[in-house]
Amino acid sequence: MSTIRSVPTDPKPGSRSPAQIEADIERTRLRLAGTVDAIADRVKPANVVRRTADSARSVVVDDEGYPRVARIAALGLGAVAAVSLFLWRRRR
């Protein structure tokens, strides 16, 4: 991620040439364009889905790709409990 750099201020206002001012504006524009592109990439729906899927996968699979049996069992038990509660409430 990029860092924000402060723009040096001139000791005397008006001491910069128009070319220097234009160069500063161009640098600022390029930095801003890069920031906007980074934000757009971060909120792109496909990237959000990928990050969410990776996060969900990391809950049930460890870093080496092996299943986390205890977590899978806990998730299964929770699902069975939720379905059982739903069916029990529906019968009453």
N, CA, C and O atoms as a GROMACS GRO file, in nm:
protein
  368
    1MET      N    1   0.085  -0.116   0.000
    1MET     CA    2   0.000   0.000   0.000
    1MET      C    3   0.090   0.123   0.000
    1MET      O    4   0.195   0.124   0.063
    2SER      N    5   0.048   0.222  -0.069
    2SER     CA    6   0.131   0.342  -0.081
    2SER      C    7   0.119   0.428   0.044
    2SER      O    8   0.020   0.423   0.116
    3THR      N    9   0.222   0.506   0.065
    3THR     CA   10   0.221   0.597   0.179
    3THR      C   11   0.195   0.738   0.130
    3THR      O   12   0.225   0.772   0.016
    4ILE      N   13   0.139   0.816   0.217
    4ILE     CA   14   0.112   0.955   0.183
    4ILE      C   15   0.236   1.037   0.216
    4ILE      O   16   0.287   1.033   0.328
    5ARG      N   17   0.284   1.109   0.116
    5ARG     CA   18   0.401   1.193   0.136
    5ARG      C   19   0.358   1.338   0.138
    5ARG      O   20   0.274   1.381   0.059
    6SER      N   21   0.416   1.412   0.227
    6SER     CA   22   0.382   1.554   0.230
    6SER      C   23   0.454   1.626   0.117
    6SER      O   24   0.566   1.593   0.080
    7VAL      N   25   0.387   1.723   0.064
    7VAL     CA   26   0.444   1.803  -0.044
    7VAL      C   27   0.522   1.917   0.020
    7VAL      O   28   0.468   1.991   0.103
    8PRO      N   29   0.649   1.932  -0.017
    8PRO     CA   30   0.727   2.040   0.044
    8PRO      C   31   0.668   2.175   0.008
    8PRO      O   32   0.626   2.199  -0.105
    9THR      N   33   0.665   2.261   0.105
    9THR     CA   34   0.612   2.394   0.080
    9THR      C   35   0.727   2.489   0.049
    9THR      O   36   0.836   2.476   0.103
   10ASP      N   37   0.700   2.582  -0.039
   10ASP     CA   38   0.801   2.680  -0.077
   10ASP      C   39   0.808   2.789   0.030
   10ASP      O   40   0.706   2.832   0.084
   11PRO      N   41   0.929   2.834   0.060
   11PRO     CA   42   0.941   2.940   0.160
   11PRO      C   43   0.877   3.070   0.112
   11PRO      O   44   0.823   3.146   0.193
   12LYS      N   45   0.882   3.095  -0.018
   12LYS     CA   46   0.822   3.217  -0.072
   12LYS      C   47   0.711   3.180  -0.169
   12LYS      O   48   0.736   3.114  -0.270
   13PRO      N   49   0.588   3.222  -0.139
   13PRO     CA   50   0.481   3.193  -0.235
   13PRO      C   51   0.511   3.259  -0.369
   13PRO      O   52   0.562   3.371  -0.374
   14GLY      N   53   0.480   3.189  -0.477
   14GLY     CA   54   0.502   3.243  -0.610
   14GLY      C   55   0.644   3.225  -0.661
   14GLY      O   56   0.679   3.278  -0.766
   15SER      N   57   0.728   3.151  -0.586
   15SER     CA   58   0.866   3.134  -0.630
   15SER      C   59   0.881   3.017  -0.728
   15SER      O   60   0.989   2.997  -0.785
   16ARG      N   61   0.775   2.939  -0.747
   16ARG     CA   62   0.783   2.827  -0.840
   16ARG      C   63   0.743   2.872  -0.980
   16ARG      O   64   0.660   2.961  -0.998
   17SER      N   65   0.803   2.810  -1.075
   17SER     CA   66   0.770   2.842  -1.214
   17SER      C   67   0.643   2.767  -1.254
   17SER      O   68   0.606   2.670  -1.188
   18PRO      N   69   0.578   2.810  -1.359
   18PRO     CA   70   0.459   2.738  -1.408
   18PRO      C   71   0.491   2.591  -1.442
   18PRO      O   72   0.407   2.504  -1.420
   19ALA      N   73   0.608   2.565  -1.493
   19ALA     CA   74   0.647   2.427  -1.526
   19ALA      C   75   0.656   2.342  -1.400
   19ALA      O   76   0.615   2.226  -1.401
   20GLN      N   77   0.708   2.398  -1.290
   20GLN     CA   78   0.716   2.325  -1.164
   20GLN      C   79   0.576   2.297  -1.109
   20GLN      O   80   0.548   2.188  -1.060
   21ILE      N   81   0.490   2.396  -1.119
   21ILE     CA   82   0.353   2.378  -1.072
   21ILE      C   83   0.283   2.270  -1.154
   21ILE      O   84   0.214   2.185  -1.099
   22GLU      N   85   0.300   2.274  -1.285
   22GLU     CA   86   0.239   2.172  -1.371
   22GLU      C   87   0.294   2.034  -1.339
   22GLU      O   88   0.218   1.937  -1.339
   23ALA      N   89   0.423   2.024  -1.312
   23ALA     CA   90   0.483   1.894  -1.277
   23ALA      C   91   0.425   1.843  -1.145
   23ALA      O   92   0.396   1.724  -1.132
   24ASP      N   93   0.407   1.932  -1.047
   24ASP     CA   94   0.346   1.894  -0.919
   24ASP      C   95   0.203   1.846  -0.940
   24ASP      O   96   0.162   1.746  -0.881
   25ILE      N   97   0.128   1.917  -1.022
   25ILE     CA   98  -0.010   1.877  -1.049
   25ILE      C   99  -0.014   1.741  -1.116
   25ILE      O  100  -0.098   1.658  -1.082
   26GLU      N  101   0.075   1.717  -1.211
   26GLU     CA  102   0.080   1.588  -1.281
   26GLU      C  103   0.116   1.474  -1.185
   26GLU      O  104   0.055   1.367  -1.190
   27ARG      N  105   0.213   1.497  -1.096
   27ARG     CA  106   0.249   1.395  -0.997
   27ARG      C  107   0.130   1.365  -0.905
   27ARG      O  108   0.102   1.249  -0.874
   28THR      N  109   0.063   1.470  -0.862
   28THR     CA  110  -0.053   1.452  -0.775
   28THR      C  111  -0.164   1.377  -0.848
   28THR      O  112  -0.229   1.289  -0.790
   29ARG      N  113  -0.185   1.411  -0.973
   29ARG     CA  114  -0.288   1.343  -1.053
   29ARG      C  115  -0.257   1.195  -1.068
   29ARG      O  116  -0.346   1.110  -1.056
   30LEU      N  117  -0.131   1.163  -1.094
   30LEU     CA  118  -0.091   1.023  -1.108
   30LEU      C  119  -0.107   0.946  -0.978
   30LEU      O  120  -0.154   0.832  -0.978
   31ARG      N  121  -0.070   1.008  -0.865
   31ARG     CA  122  -0.088   0.944  -0.735
   31ARG      C  123  -0.236   0.919  -0.708
   31ARG      O  124  -0.274   0.812  -0.662
   32LEU      N  125  -0.319   1.020  -0.737
   32LEU     CA  126  -0.462   1.006  -0.716
   32LEU      C  127  -0.520   0.898  -0.805
   32LEU      O  128  -0.604   0.820  -0.761
   33ALA      N  129  -0.478   0.892  -0.930
   33ALA     CA  130  -0.526   0.788  -1.021
   33ALA      C  131  -0.488   0.650  -0.970
   33ALA      O  132  -0.569   0.557  -0.978
   34GLY      N  133  -0.367   0.636  -0.917
   34GLY     CA  134  -0.326   0.508  -0.860
   34GLY      C  135  -0.409   0.469  -0.740
   34GLY      O  136  -0.444   0.352  -0.722
   35THR      N  137  -0.442   0.566  -0.657
   35THR     CA  138  -0.523   0.540  -0.539
   35THR      C  139  -0.664   0.498  -0.580
   35THR      O  140  -0.720   0.403  -0.525
   36VAL      N  141  -0.721   0.568  -0.676
   36VAL     CA  142  -0.855   0.534  -0.724
   36VAL      C  143  -0.855   0.394  -0.786
   36VAL      O  144  -0.948   0.317  -0.763
   37ASP      N  145  -0.753   0.361  -0.862
   37ASP     CA  146  -0.743   0.227  -0.921
   37ASP      C  147  -0.734   0.120  -0.813
   37ASP      O  148  -0.797   0.015  -0.824
   38ALA      N  149  -0.656   0.147  -0.708
   38ALA     CA  150  -0.643   0.050  -0.598
   38ALA      C  151  -0.776   0.030  -0.527
   38ALA      O  152  -0.813  -0.082  -0.494
   39ILE      N  153  -0.848   0.138  -0.504
   39ILE     CA  154  -0.980   0.128  -0.439
   39ILE      C  155  -1.076   0.051  -0.529
   39ILE      O  156  -1.149  -0.036  -0.481
   40ALA      N  157  -1.078   0.082  -0.657
   40ALA     CA  158  -1.167   0.013  -0.751
   40ALA      C  159  -1.136  -0.136  -0.755
   40ALA      O  160  -1.228  -0.218  -0.761
   41ASP      N  161  -1.009  -0.173  -0.752
   41ASP     CA  162  -0.970  -0.313  -0.752
   41ASP      C  163  -1.015  -0.381  -0.624
   41ASP      O  164  -1.058  -0.497  -0.626
   42ARG      N  165  -1.005  -0.311  -0.513
   42ARG     CA  166  -1.042  -0.369  -0.383
   42ARG      C  167  -1.192  -0.396  -0.373
   42ARG      O  168  -1.233  -0.494  -0.312
   43VAL      N  169  -1.275  -0.311  -0.432
   43VAL     CA  170  -1.420  -0.328  -0.420
   43VAL      C  171  -1.482  -0.399  -0.540
   43VAL      O  172  -1.604  -0.414  -0.547
   44LYS      N  173  -1.401  -0.442  -0.635
   44LYS     CA  174  -1.451  -0.515  -0.751
   44LYS      C  175  -1.520  -0.643  -0.702
   44LYS      O  176  -1.461  -0.719  -0.626
   45PRO      N  177  -1.644  -0.666  -0.744
   45PRO     CA  178  -1.720  -0.780  -0.691
   45PRO      C  179  -1.647  -0.915  -0.702
   45PRO      O  180  -1.653  -0.995  -0.608
   46ALA      N  181  -1.578  -0.940  -0.810
   46ALA     CA  182  -1.507  -1.068  -0.824
   46ALA      C  183  -1.399  -1.082  -0.718
   46ALA      O  184  -1.378  -1.190  -0.664
   47ASN      N  185  -1.330  -0.972  -0.687
   47ASN     CA  186  -1.226  -0.977  -0.584
   47ASN      C  187  -1.286  -0.992  -0.446
   47ASN      O  188  -1.228  -1.061  -0.361
   48VAL      N  189  -1.400  -0.930  -0.421
   48VAL     CA  190  -1.467  -0.945  -0.291
   48VAL      C  191  -1.510  -1.090  -0.272
   48VAL      O  192  -1.492  -1.147  -0.164
   49VAL      N  193  -1.566  -1.151  -0.378
   49VAL     CA  194  -1.608  -1.291  -0.371
   49VAL      C  195  -1.487  -1.381  -0.346
   49VAL      O  196  -1.494  -1.472  -0.263
   50ARG      N  197  -1.377  -1.355  -0.416
   50ARG     CA  198  -1.256  -1.437  -0.398
   50ARG      C  199  -1.204  -1.428  -0.255
   50ARG      O  200  -1.171  -1.530  -0.194
   51ARG      N  201  -1.198  -1.306  -0.201
   51ARG     CA  202  -1.149  -1.290  -0.063
   51ARG      C  203  -1.242  -1.359   0.037
   51ARG      O  204  -1.195  -1.420   0.133
   52THR      N  205  -1.374  -1.348   0.014
   52THR     CA  206  -1.470  -1.412   0.104
   52THR      C  207  -1.456  -1.563   0.098
   52THR      O  208  -1.459  -1.630   0.201
   53ALA      N  209  -1.443  -1.618  -0.023
   53ALA     CA  210  -1.426  -1.762  -0.038
   53ALA      C  211  -1.296  -1.809   0.027
   53ALA      O  212  -1.294  -1.913   0.092
   54ASP      N  213  -1.189  -1.734   0.008
   54ASP     CA  214  -1.062  -1.770   0.071
   54ASP      C  215  -1.074  -1.770   0.223
   54ASP      O  216  -1.021  -1.857   0.291
   55SER      N  217  -1.146  -1.672   0.275
   55SER     CA  218  -1.165  -1.662   0.419
   55SER      C  219  -1.248  -1.780   0.471
   55SER      O  220  -1.214  -1.840   0.573
   56ALA      N  221  -1.354  -1.813   0.400
   56ALA     CA  222  -1.438  -1.926   0.441
   56ALA      C  223  -1.359  -2.057   0.430
   56ALA      O  224  -1.370  -2.144   0.517
   57ARG      N  225  -1.280  -2.070   0.325
   57ARG     CA  226  -1.201  -2.192   0.307
   57ARG      C  227  -1.098  -2.208   0.419
   57ARG      O  228  -1.071  -2.319   0.463
   58SER      N  229  -1.041  -2.097   0.463
   58SER     CA  230  -0.940  -2.105   0.568
   58SER      C  231  -0.998  -2.152   0.701
   58SER      O  232  -0.924  -2.195   0.790
   59VAL      N  233  -1.131  -2.144   0.716
   59VAL     CA  234  -1.194  -2.192   0.839
   59VAL      C  235  -1.192  -2.345   0.842
   59VAL      O  236  -1.174  -2.403   0.949
   60VAL      N  237  -1.210  -2.410   0.728
   60VAL     CA  238  -1.220  -2.556   0.726
   60VAL      C  239  -1.097  -2.626   0.670
   60VAL      O  240  -1.088  -2.748   0.678
   61VAL      N  241  -1.002  -2.551   0.614
   61VAL     CA  242  -0.880  -2.611   0.558
   61VAL      C  243  -0.760  -2.535   0.614
   61VAL      O  244  -0.759  -2.412   0.617
   62ASP      N  245  -0.658  -2.611   0.658
   62ASP     CA  246  -0.540  -2.544   0.713
   62ASP      C  247  -0.449  -2.495   0.600
   62ASP      O  248  -0.481  -2.511   0.482
   63ASP      N  249  -0.336  -2.437   0.637
   63ASP     CA  250  -0.244  -2.378   0.540
   63ASP      C  251  -0.185  -2.480   0.442
   63ASP      O  252  -0.147  -2.445   0.331
   64GLU      N  253  -0.178  -2.606   0.483
   64GLU     CA  254  -0.123  -2.710   0.397
   64GLU      C  255  -0.228  -2.778   0.312
   64GLU      O  256  -0.195  -2.867   0.234
   65GLY      N  257  -0.355  -2.739   0.326
   65GLY     CA  258  -0.462  -2.797   0.246
   65GLY      C  259  -0.534  -2.913   0.311
   65GLY      O  260  -0.621  -2.974   0.248
   66TYR      N  261  -0.500  -2.946   0.434
   66TYR     CA  262  -0.566  -3.055   0.504
   66TYR      C  263  -0.691  -3.004   0.576
   66TYR      O  264  -0.693  -2.893   0.628
   67PRO      N  265  -0.795  -3.088   0.578
   67PRO     CA  266  -0.918  -3.043   0.646
   67PRO      C  267  -0.898  -3.032   0.797
   67PRO      O  268  -0.826  -3.110   0.858
   68ARG      N  269  -0.964  -2.932   0.854
   68ARG     CA  270  -0.962  -2.915   1.000
   68ARG      C  271  -1.084  -2.990   1.054
   68ARG      O  272  -1.195  -2.936   1.060
   69VAL      N  273  -1.062  -3.114   1.093
   69VAL     CA  274  -1.170  -3.206   1.129
   69VAL      C  275  -1.254  -3.150   1.244
   69VAL      O  276  -1.377  -3.158   1.240
   70ALA      N  277  -1.191  -3.095   1.343
   70ALA     CA  278  -1.265  -3.044   1.459
   70ALA      C  279  -1.359  -2.930   1.418
   70ALA      O  280  -1.473  -2.924   1.464
   71ARG      N  281  -1.313  -2.842   1.332
   71ARG     CA  282  -1.398  -2.731   1.289
   71ARG      C  283  -1.511  -2.779   1.198
   71ARG      O  284  -1.624  -2.731   1.207
   72ILE      N  285  -1.479  -2.874   1.110
   72ILE     CA  286  -1.584  -2.928   1.022
   72ILE      C  287  -1.690  -2.998   1.106
   72ILE      O  288  -1.809  -2.983   1.079
   73ALA      N  289  -1.648  -3.074   1.207
   73ALA     CA  290  -1.744  -3.141   1.294
   73ALA      C  291  -1.829  -3.041   1.370
   73ALA      O  292  -1.950  -3.060   1.384
   74ALA      N  293  -1.767  -2.934   1.419
   74ALA     CA  294  -1.842  -2.832   1.492
   74ALA      C  295  -1.943  -2.763   1.400
   74ALA      O  296  -2.056  -2.737   1.440
   75LEU      N  297  -1.903  -2.733   1.276
   75LEU     CA  298  -1.996  -2.672   1.181
   75LEU      C  299  -2.110  -2.767   1.147
   75LEU      O  300  -2.226  -2.724   1.137
   76GLY      N  301  -2.079  -2.894   1.129
   76GLY     CA  302  -2.183  -2.994   1.101
   76GLY      C  303  -2.279  -3.008   1.217
   76GLY      O  304  -2.401  -3.016   1.197
   77LEU      N  305  -2.226  -3.012   1.338
   77LEU     CA  306  -2.310  -3.022   1.457
   77LEU      C  307  -2.400  -2.899   1.470
   77LEU      O  308  -2.517  -2.911   1.504
   78GLY      N  309  -2.345  -2.784   1.442
   78GLY     CA  310  -2.425  -2.661   1.446
   78GLY      C  311  -2.537  -2.663   1.343
   78GLY      O  312  -2.649  -2.620   1.371
   79ALA      N  313  -2.506  -2.712   1.223
   79ALA     CA  314  -2.608  -2.720   1.118
   79ALA      C  315  -2.718  -2.818   1.156
   79ALA      O  316  -2.837  -2.789   1.137
   80VAL      N  317  -2.680  -2.933   1.211
   80VAL     CA  318  -2.779  -3.031   1.255
   80VAL      C  319  -2.866  -2.972   1.366
   80VAL      O  320  -2.987  -2.992   1.367
   81ALA      N  321  -2.805  -2.902   1.459
   81ALA     CA  322  -2.881  -2.840   1.568
   81ALA      C  323  -2.978  -2.735   1.515
   81ALA      O  324  -3.092  -2.727   1.560
   82ALA      N  325  -2.934  -2.654   1.420
   82ALA     CA  326  -3.022  -2.551   1.364
   82ALA      C  327  -3.140  -2.613   1.290
   82ALA      O  328  -3.253  -2.567   1.306
   83VAL      N  329  -3.116  -2.716   1.210
   83VAL     CA  330  -3.224  -2.783   1.137
   83VAL      C  331  -3.318  -2.851   1.235
   83VAL      O  332  -3.439  -2.844   1.218
   84SER      N  333  -3.264  -2.915   1.336
   84SER     CA  334  -3.348  -2.981   1.437
   84SER      C  335  -3.436  -2.881   1.509
   84SER      O  336  -3.554  -2.906   1.530
   85LEU      N  337  -3.379  -2.768   1.547
   85LEU     CA  338  -3.456  -2.664   1.615
   85LEU      C  339  -3.566  -2.611   1.523
   85LEU      O  340  -3.679  -2.590   1.567
   86PHE      N  341  -3.534  -2.589   1.397
   86PHE     CA  342  -3.632  -2.542   1.300
   86PHE      C  343  -3.748  -2.641   1.287
   86PHE      O  344  -3.865  -2.602   1.292
   87LEU      N  345  -3.716  -2.769   1.270
   87LEU     CA  346  -3.820  -2.871   1.256
   87LEU      C  347  -3.902  -2.886   1.384
   87LEU      O  348  -4.024  -2.901   1.379
   88TRP      N  349  -3.836  -2.881   1.496
   88TRP     CA  350  -3.907  -2.893   1.626
   88TRP      C  351  -4.004  -2.775   1.644
   88TRP      O  352  -4.117  -2.796   1.687
   89ARG      N  353  -3.961  -2.654   1.613
   89ARG     CA  354  -4.046  -2.535   1.626
   89ARG      C  355  -4.162  -2.541   1.527
   89ARG      O  356  -4.272  -2.493   1.557
   90ARG      N  357  -4.138  -2.598   1.411
   90ARG     CA  358  -4.242  -2.604   1.309
   90ARG      C  359  -4.354  -2.702   1.349
   90ARG      O  360  -4.470  -2.681   1.314
   91ARG      N  361  -4.320  -2.808   1.420
   91ARG     CA  362  -4.419  -2.907   1.462
   91ARG      C  363  -4.507  -2.855   1.574
   91ARG      O  364  -4.620  -2.902   1.589
   92ARG      N  365  -4.460  -2.762   1.651
   92ARG     CA  366  -4.536  -2.713   1.767
   92ARG      C  367  -4.644  -2.622   1.726
   92ARG      O  368  -4.718  -2.571   1.811
   0.00000   0.00000   0.00000
